[in-house]
Amino acid sequence: MNKENQFIALCSGWGVHNLQGHGHVFDVYDRAANLLIDGELVALIRHPAPMSAFAFKIDLKKPFSSILKANERFWLDGSRIQFKQLTISIKPEVWRKDRLKCAPIPDSSFLLVENYLKDCGLPGLTIILDPGNNLGQNLMGQILKACQDCCFKLQKAKNIAAWLAAATNLVGLGVGLTPSGDDFLGGYLAGLFAHGYLNEKNYQALAPLAKKSSQTTPLGGQFLRYACLGSFSEHIVELISAMQIGEAQNILAHVRKVLTFGSSSGADTLAGLLAMRGIHGNMFRRL
């Protein structure tokens, strides 16, 4: 007997709620599943993972891996997705905006976030921000070293072509549903869009970076493609909005929410956001 679960379709113009027809489950994890619908990848994300413009948030008592199987077929008719053992109702009229408001983030907000993360002793963040730290020989150390090297190249880049060449080195770097390099780039791009360095007029410059999305995981690639269009997770949008306002208690509350996403995804995303400020600061020229 099918169980019916309500979930919210989040979309912003290139949205998924208009899709209809047959599809199949691309891959399944405990907290997420990727669906392939007419060549377009759509993510199902379990609560409390951050929502995003191309993903569906769903509350389940069991992990996806115990309900769905890879290659399982389903039917989407615009109002629900019908699996073998699961029916999910779509409510496309309920939508949370995923676009960042263009406004400068005060230095005090960046410093507040940076100091909080250092006090937490999170691995990765302080290492990326402090080149003097010992990176070690483990996989995370290698990832962080690559991020650090990329930051150096970005800082030295004199034009958009050089910047993109450096940034693409991070795509697919690491392991997991969304590799660390992708998460880092997501935070980095969010900072650029928030400050207005990237906007609807010039985001096409990121097309070469978006094309590299095929070199990472399906979900990581989807996050990257939408980040290149200026579309970000609900939690990232809320955090940056709080940072733009500058109210300390609200900022830290949203930082803690971001840090709950994945084993390291939230921390890697915040590292990218802070690196944007450290690399470009007030000297970055609009593209």
C-alpha positions in Angstrom: 0.0 0.0 0.0 1.4 3.3 -1.1 2.3 6.0 1.5 1.6 9.6 0.4 4.0 12.3 1.5 3.5 16.0 1.0 6.4 18.0 -0.3 7.1 21.4 -1.6 8.2 22.1 -5.2 10.8 24.9 -5.2 11.5 26.5 -8.5 12.3 29.9 -10.0 11.6 30.1 -13.7 13.5 27.1 -15.0 11.6 25.1 -12.4 11.0 21.4 -12.2 7.3 21.5 -11.4 6.3 21.8 -15.1 7.9 18.4 -15.9 5.7 15.5 -16.8 6.1 12.0 -18.0 8.2 8.9 -17.0 11.5 9.0 -15.3 13.8 6.8 -13.2 15.7 7.0 -10.0 19.3 7.9 -10.9 20.9 7.2 -7.5 19.8 6.9 -3.9 21.3 8.0 -0.6 19.9 8.1 2.9 19.1 11.8 2.9 18.8 12.4 -0.8 17.9 10.8 -4.1 18.5 12.0 -7.7 15.7 11.6 -10.2 16.2 11.7 -14.0 13.2 13.2 -15.8 13.5 13.7 -19.5 17.2 14.3 -19.3 16.9 16.8 -16.4 18.2 15.8 -13.0 16.0 16.7 -10.0 17.0 16.2 -6.3 14.7 14.9 -3.6 16.2 16.1 -0.3 15.1 14.9 3.1 14.4 17.3 6.0 16.3 19.1 7.4 18.7 19.5 4.5 18.6 23.0 3.0 16.2 23.5 0.2 17.2 24.9 -3.2 15.6 26.1 -6.4 15.8 22.8 -8.2 15.1 20.4 -5.3 12.1 19.0 -3.5 12.1 18.9 0.3 10.3 15.9 1.8 9.8 14.7 5.3 10.3 11.0 5.6 10.5 8.8 8.7 12.7 6.3 6.8 15.8 7.0 4.7 15.4 7.1 0.9 17.7 4.1 0.6 15.1 1.9 2.4 12.3 3.0 0.1 13.6 3.7 -3.4 16.1 1.8 -5.5 18.3 3.0 -8.4 16.8 2.6 -11.8 13.3 2.3 -10.3 10.7 3.9 -12.7 8.2 6.5 -11.7 5.5 8.7 -13.2 5.3 12.5 -12.8 2.0 14.2 -13.8 2.6 17.7 -12.5 0.8 17.1 -9.3 2.5 14.0 -7.9 5.3 11.6 -8.4 4.2 7.9 -8.2 6.8 5.4 -7.2 6.2 1.7 -6.6 5.9 2.1 -2.8 5.7 5.8 -2.5 3.5 8.7 -3.7 4.7 12.2 -3.3 2.3 15.1 -3.8 3.6 18.3 -5.3 2.5 21.8 -4.2 4.2 24.1 -6.8 2.3 27.2 -5.5 4.4 27.1 -2.3 7.8 28.5 -3.2 10.6 30.0 -1.3 12.7 32.5 -3.2 16.3 31.4 -3.8 17.7 34.7 -5.1 20.2 36.8 -3.2 19.5 40.5 -2.6 22.3 42.5 -4.0 23.8 44.5 -1.1 27.3 44.8 0.4 28.1 42.6 3.4 29.9 44.6 6.1 33.4 43.5 7.1 32.0 43.2 10.7 29.7 40.4 9.5 32.5 38.5 7.8 34.7 38.8 10.9 31.9 37.6 13.2 31.4 34.4 11.1 35.1 33.8 10.8 35.8 34.2 14.5 32.8 31.9 15.3 34.1 29.2 13.0 37.6 29.5 14.4 36.3 29.2 18.0 34.4 26.0 16.9 37.8 24.6 15.7 36.2 23.3 12.5 38.8 21.5 10.4 39.2 23.0 7.0 38.0 26.6 7.6 40.9 27.8 9.6 43.4 25.9 7.5 42.1 27.5 4.3 42.2 30.9 5.9 45.6 30.5 7.5 48.2 29.2 5.1 50.6 28.6 8.0 48.7 25.6 9.3 49.9 22.1 8.8 47.7 20.4 6.2 48.8 16.8 6.9 48.7 13.9 4.5 45.1 12.8 4.7 42.4 13.2 2.0 40.8 16.2 3.7 44.3 17.8 3.9 44.8 17.3 0.2 41.4 18.8 -0.5 42.1 21.8 1.7 45.6 22.3 0.1 43.9 22.3 -3.4 41.4 24.9 -2.2 44.2 27.0 -0.7 46.2 26.8 -4.0 43.0 27.7 -5.9 42.5 30.7 -3.7 46.0 31.9 -4.4 45.4 31.6 -8.2 42.1 33.4 -8.0 43.8 36.2 -6.1 46.4 36.5 -8.8 44.0 36.2 -11.7 44.0 39.4 -13.8 40.9 38.7 -16.0 37.8 36.5 -16.0 39.4 33.8 -18.2 42.2 33.3 -15.7 39.7 33.4 -12.8 37.6 30.7 -14.4 40.6 28.5 -15.2 41.5 28.6 -11.5 38.0 28.0 -10.2 37.4 25.0 -12.4 40.2 23.2 -10.6 37.8 22.8 -7.6 35.0 21.1 -9.5 34.5 17.5 -8.2 37.3 17.8 -5.7 36.6 15.5 -2.7 34.0 12.8 -2.0 30.4 12.6 -1.0 27.0 13.6 -2.4 28.4 17.1 -3.0 32.2 17.2 -3.0 34.1 19.8 -0.9 35.3 21.7 -4.0 31.8 22.2 -5.2 30.5 23.3 -1.9 33.4 25.8 -1.6 32.6 27.2 -5.0 28.9 27.5 -4.0 29.8 29.8 -1.1 32.3 31.7 -3.2 29.8 32.4 -6.0 27.1 33.3 -3.5 29.3 36.0 -2.1 30.0 37.3 -5.6 26.3 37.5 -6.5 25.4 39.1 -3.1 27.9 41.9 -3.7 26.8 42.4 -7.2 30.1 41.3 -8.8 27.9 38.8 -10.7 24.4 39.6 -11.7 21.7 38.9 -14.4 23.7 40.9 -16.9 27.0 39.2 -16.7 26.5 35.7 -15.2 26.9 34.3 -18.7 30.6 34.6 -18.0 30.3 31.6 -15.8 29.2 29.3 -18.6 32.6 27.6 -18.8 32.4 26.8 -15.1 28.9 25.5 -15.4 30.0 23.2 -18.2 32.5 21.6 -15.8 29.5 20.4 -13.7 29.6 17.1 -15.6 32.9 16.3 -13.9 31.4 16.0 -10.4 28.6 14.0 -8.8 25.0 14.4 -10.2 23.8 16.4 -7.2 27.0 18.4 -6.9 26.8 19.3 -10.6 23.2 20.4 -10.2 24.1 22.7 -7.3 27.0 24.1 -9.3 24.9 24.8 -12.5 22.3 26.7 -10.5 24.9 28.6 -8.5 26.3 29.8 -11.8 22.8 31.2 -12.4 22.6 32.9 -9.1 20.3 30.3 -7.4 21.3 29.1 -3.9 20.1 27.0 -1.0 17.5 28.6 1.3 19.9 28.5 4.2 22.7 30.3 2.3 20.2 33.0 1.1 19.0 33.5 4.7 22.5 33.6 6.1 23.8 36.2 3.6 20.6 38.3 4.1 21.4 38.3 7.8 25.0 39.2 7.2 24.0 42.1 5.0 21.8 43.5 7.8 24.6 42.8 10.3 22.6 41.7 13.4 25.0 39.4 15.2 22.6 37.0 17.0 20.7 36.4 13.8 23.9 35.8 11.8 25.2 33.2 14.1 21.8 31.4 14.2 22.0 31.0 10.5 25.6 30.0 10.5 24.7 27.1 12.9 21.9 26.0 10.4 24.3 26.0 7.5 26.8 23.9 9.5 24.2 21.1 9.9 24.2 20.4 6.2 26.1 17.3 5.4 29.3 16.0 7.1 31.3 19.0 5.8 29.2 20.6 3.1 28.0 23.5 5.3 31.5 24.2 6.6 33.0 24.0 3.1 30.4 26.4 1.8 31.2 28.9 4.5 34.9 28.6 3.7 34.1 29.6 0.1 32.1 32.6 1.3 34.9 33.8 3.6 37.5 33.2 0.9 35.6 35.4 -1.5 36.0 38.3 0.9 39.6 37.5 1.6 40.5 37.2 -2.0 38.7 40.1 -3.5 37.7 42.4 -0.6 36.9 45.9 -1.6 39.4 45.8 -4.5 37.5 43.4 -6.7 36.2 45.1 -9.9 32.9 44.2 -11.4 33.2 41.7 -14.2 
